[in-house]
Amino acid sequence: MANTPVGRHRERSLVTGLAYGNLDLAVSGSDLFIVNTYDGTIGEYTTSGAPVNASLISGLSHPVGIAVLGSNLLVANNGNGQLVNIPLREPR
């Protein structure tokens, strides 16, 4: 992007194949967690856009928000009025 004039940008798709609709995002280290509201899933991707697991979590009911807290994802599951705490790693 050395030849790109100041104030201009080049768009490129970082993550493709996402369903149309509301998408929310949380970042943890080099991982992106993307909520797909309409299909009730959370996908995990690298910060370069490569899928780690496009359906890491499924079966959610209209999730509308996401945050990372330590090694957990907090997801606002709007379809049933819950805040869900999802561990990112299996307990030892």
CYANA upper distance limits for C-alpha pairs under 8 A (distance plus 0.5 A):
  4 THR  CA      8 ARG  CA      7.08
  4 THR  CA      9 HIS  CA      7.48
 14 LEU  CA     48 SER  CA      7.21
 14 LEU  CA     49 GLY  CA      5.35
 15 VAL  CA     45 TYR  CA      8.38
 15 VAL  CA     49 GLY  CA      5.41
 15 VAL  CA     50 ALA  CA      7.66
 15 VAL  CA     51 PRO  CA      8.42
 18 LEU  CA     36 ASN  CA      7.87
 19 ALA  CA     36 ASN  CA      7.38
 19 ALA  CA     38 TYR  CA      8.11
 19 ALA  CA     39 ASP  CA      8.09
 20 TYR  CA     38 TYR  CA      8.45
 21 GLY  CA     36 ASN  CA      7.76
 21 GLY  CA     37 THR  CA      7.28
 21 GLY  CA     38 TYR  CA      6.89
 22 ASN  CA     36 ASN  CA      6.95
 22 ASN  CA     37 THR  CA      6.03
 22 ASN  CA     38 TYR  CA      7.72
 22 ASN  CA     64 VAL  CA      8.01
 23 LEU  CA     34 ILE  CA      7.10
 23 LEU  CA     35 VAL  CA      5.85
 23 LEU  CA     36 ASN  CA      5.59
 23 LEU  CA     37 THR  CA      6.67
 23 LEU  CA     64 VAL  CA      8.21
 24 ASP  CA     34 ILE  CA      6.19
 24 ASP  CA     35 VAL  CA      5.50
 24 ASP  CA     36 ASN  CA      7.59
 24 ASP  CA     37 THR  CA      8.48
 24 ASP  CA     64 VAL  CA      7.34
 24 ASP  CA     65 GLY  CA      6.40
 24 ASP  CA     66 ILE  CA      7.07
 25 LEU  CA     32 LEU  CA      7.35
 25 LEU  CA     33 PHE  CA      6.14
 25 LEU  CA     34 ILE  CA      5.12
 25 LEU  CA     35 VAL  CA      6.77
 25 LEU  CA     65 GLY  CA      8.35
 25 LEU  CA     66 ILE  CA      7.04
 25 LEU  CA     67 ALA  CA      8.40
 26 ALA  CA     32 LEU  CA      6.41
 26 ALA  CA     33 PHE  CA      5.66
 26 ALA  CA     34 ILE  CA      7.15
 26 ALA  CA     66 ILE  CA      6.58
 26 ALA  CA     67 ALA  CA      6.02
 26 ALA  CA     68 VAL  CA      6.92
 27 VAL  CA     31 ASP  CA      6.29
 27 VAL  CA     32 LEU  CA      5.21
 27 VAL  CA     33 PHE  CA      6.73
 27 VAL  CA     68 VAL  CA      7.64
 28 SER  CA     32 LEU  CA      7.06
 28 SER  CA     33 PHE  CA      8.47
 28 SER  CA     68 VAL  CA      7.16
 30 SER  CA     46 THR  CA      6.34
 30 SER  CA     47 THR  CA      5.97
 31 ASP  CA     44 GLU  CA      7.10
 31 ASP  CA     45 TYR  CA      6.22
 31 ASP  CA     46 THR  CA      5.27
 31 ASP  CA     47 THR  CA      6.32
 32 LEU  CA     44 GLU  CA      6.17
 32 LEU  CA     45 TYR  CA      5.52
 32 LEU  CA     46 THR  CA      6.34
 32 LEU  CA     47 THR  CA      6.55
 33 PHE  CA     42 ILE  CA      6.90
 33 PHE  CA     43 GLY  CA      6.12
 33 PHE  CA     44 GLU  CA      5.20
 33 PHE  CA     45 TYR  CA      6.96
 34 ILE  CA     42 ILE  CA      5.92
 34 ILE  CA     43 GLY  CA      5.75
 34 ILE  CA     44 GLU  CA      7.02
 34 ILE  CA     45 TYR  CA      8.34
 35 VAL  CA     40 GLY  CA      8.03
 35 VAL  CA     41 THR  CA      6.49
 35 VAL  CA     42 ILE  CA      4.98
 35 VAL  CA     43 GLY  CA      7.14
 35 VAL  CA     63 PRO  CA      7.43
 35 VAL  CA     64 VAL  CA      7.88
 35 VAL  CA     65 GLY  CA      7.90
 35 VAL  CA     66 ILE  CA      7.70
 36 ASN  CA     40 GLY  CA      6.41
 36 ASN  CA     41 THR  CA      5.90
 36 ASN  CA     42 ILE  CA      6.64
 36 ASN  CA     43 GLY  CA      8.41
 36 ASN  CA     63 PRO  CA      7.92
 37 THR  CA     41 THR  CA      7.50
 37 THR  CA     62 HIS  CA      5.54
 37 THR  CA     63 PRO  CA      5.58
 37 THR  CA     64 VAL  CA      6.45
 38 TYR  CA     62 HIS  CA      6.59
 39 ASP  CA     62 HIS  CA      8.08
 40 GLY  CA     58 SER  CA      6.38
 40 GLY  CA     59 GLY  CA      6.21
 40 GLY  CA     60 LEU  CA      4.98
 40 GLY  CA     61 SER  CA      6.12
 40 GLY  CA     62 HIS  CA      6.09
 40 GLY  CA     63 PRO  CA      6.69
 41 THR  CA     55 SER  CA      6.42
 41 THR  CA     56 LEU  CA      7.84
 41 THR  CA     57 ILE  CA      5.94
 41 THR  CA     58 SER  CA      4.86
 41 THR  CA     59 GLY  CA      7.11
 41 THR  CA     60 LEU  CA      6.76
 41 THR  CA     63 PRO  CA      8.43
 42 ILE  CA     54 ALA  CA      7.64
 42 ILE  CA     55 SER  CA      6.33
 42 ILE  CA     56 LEU  CA      6.25
 42 ILE  CA     57 ILE  CA      5.54
 42 ILE  CA     58 SER  CA      7.06
 43 GLY  CA     51 PRO  CA      8.24
 43 GLY  CA     52 VAL  CA      8.32
 43 GLY  CA     53 ASN  CA      6.25
 43 GLY  CA     54 ALA  CA      4.54
 43 GLY  CA     55 SER  CA      5.31
 43 GLY  CA     56 LEU  CA      5.58
 43 GLY  CA     57 ILE  CA      7.34
 44 GLU  CA     51 PRO  CA      6.77
 44 GLU  CA     52 VAL  CA      5.88
 44 GLU  CA     53 ASN  CA      5.65
 44 GLU  CA     54 ALA  CA      6.21
 44 GLU  CA     55 SER  CA      7.95
 44 GLU  CA     56 LEU  CA      6.71
 45 TYR  CA     49 GLY  CA      6.16
 45 TYR  CA     50 ALA  CA      5.94
 45 TYR  CA     51 PRO  CA      4.85
 45 TYR  CA     52 VAL  CA      5.50
 45 TYR  CA     53 ASN  CA      7.33
 45 TYR  CA     54 ALA  CA      7.69
 46 THR  CA     50 ALA  CA      5.76
 46 THR  CA     51 PRO  CA      6.95
 46 THR  CA     52 VAL  CA      7.20
 60 LEU  CA     77 ASN  CA      7.07
 61 SER  CA     77 ASN  CA      6.26
 61 SER  CA     78 ASN  CA      7.03
 61 SER  CA     79 GLY  CA      5.07
 61 SER  CA     80 ASN  CA      6.97
 62 HIS  CA     77 ASN  CA      6.40
 62 HIS  CA     78 ASN  CA      5.90
 62 HIS  CA     79 GLY  CA      5.40
 63 PRO  CA     75 VAL  CA      7.10
 63 PRO  CA     76 ALA  CA      6.05
 63 PRO  CA     77 ASN  CA      4.71
 63 PRO  CA     78 ASN  CA      5.97
 63 PRO  CA     79 GLY  CA      7.56
 64 VAL  CA     75 VAL  CA      7.97
 64 VAL  CA     76 ALA  CA      6.17
 64 VAL  CA     77 ASN  CA      6.91
 64 VAL  CA     78 ASN  CA      6.75
 65 GLY  CA     75 VAL  CA      6.13
 65 GLY  CA     76 ALA  CA      5.51
 65 GLY  CA     77 ASN  CA      8.15
 66 ILE  CA     73 LEU  CA      7.28
 66 ILE  CA     74 LEU  CA      6.08
 66 ILE  CA     75 VAL  CA      5.05
 66 ILE  CA     76 ALA  CA      6.92
 67 ALA  CA     73 LEU  CA      6.28
 67 ALA  CA     74 LEU  CA      5.70
 67 ALA  CA     75 VAL  CA      7.20
 68 VAL  CA     72 ASN  CA      6.36
 68 VAL  CA     73 LEU  CA      5.22
 68 VAL  CA     74 LEU  CA      6.70
 69 LEU  CA     73 LEU  CA      6.68
 69 LEU  CA     74 LEU  CA      7.49
 71 SER  CA     87 PRO  CA      6.67
 71 SER  CA     88 LEU  CA      6.08
 71 SER  CA     89 ARG  CA      7.47
 72 ASN  CA     85 ASN  CA      6.93
 72 ASN  CA     86 ILE  CA      5.89
 72 ASN  CA     87 PRO  CA      4.82
 72 ASN  CA     88 LEU  CA      5.80
 72 ASN  CA     89 ARG  CA      8.49
 73 LEU  CA     84 VAL  CA      8.44
 73 LEU  CA     85 ASN  CA      6.34
 73 LEU  CA     86 ILE  CA      5.53
 73 LEU  CA     87 PRO  CA      6.81
 73 LEU  CA     88 LEU  CA      7.24
 74 LEU  CA     83 LEU  CA      7.14
 74 LEU  CA     84 VAL  CA      6.11
 74 LEU  CA     85 ASN  CA      5.24
 74 LEU  CA     86 ILE  CA      6.83
 75 VAL  CA     83 LEU  CA      6.12
 75 VAL  CA     84 VAL  CA      5.60
 75 VAL  CA     85 ASN  CA      7.11
 75 VAL  CA     86 ILE  CA      8.24
 76 ALA  CA     81 GLY  CA      8.13
 76 ALA  CA     82 GLN  CA      6.70
 76 ALA  CA     83 LEU  CA      5.13
 76 ALA  CA     84 VAL  CA      6.90
 77 ASN  CA     81 GLY  CA      6.49
 77 ASN  CA     82 GLN  CA      5.69
 77 ASN  CA     83 LEU  CA      6.34
 77 ASN  CA     84 VAL  CA      7.18
 78 ASN  CA     82 GLN  CA      7.04
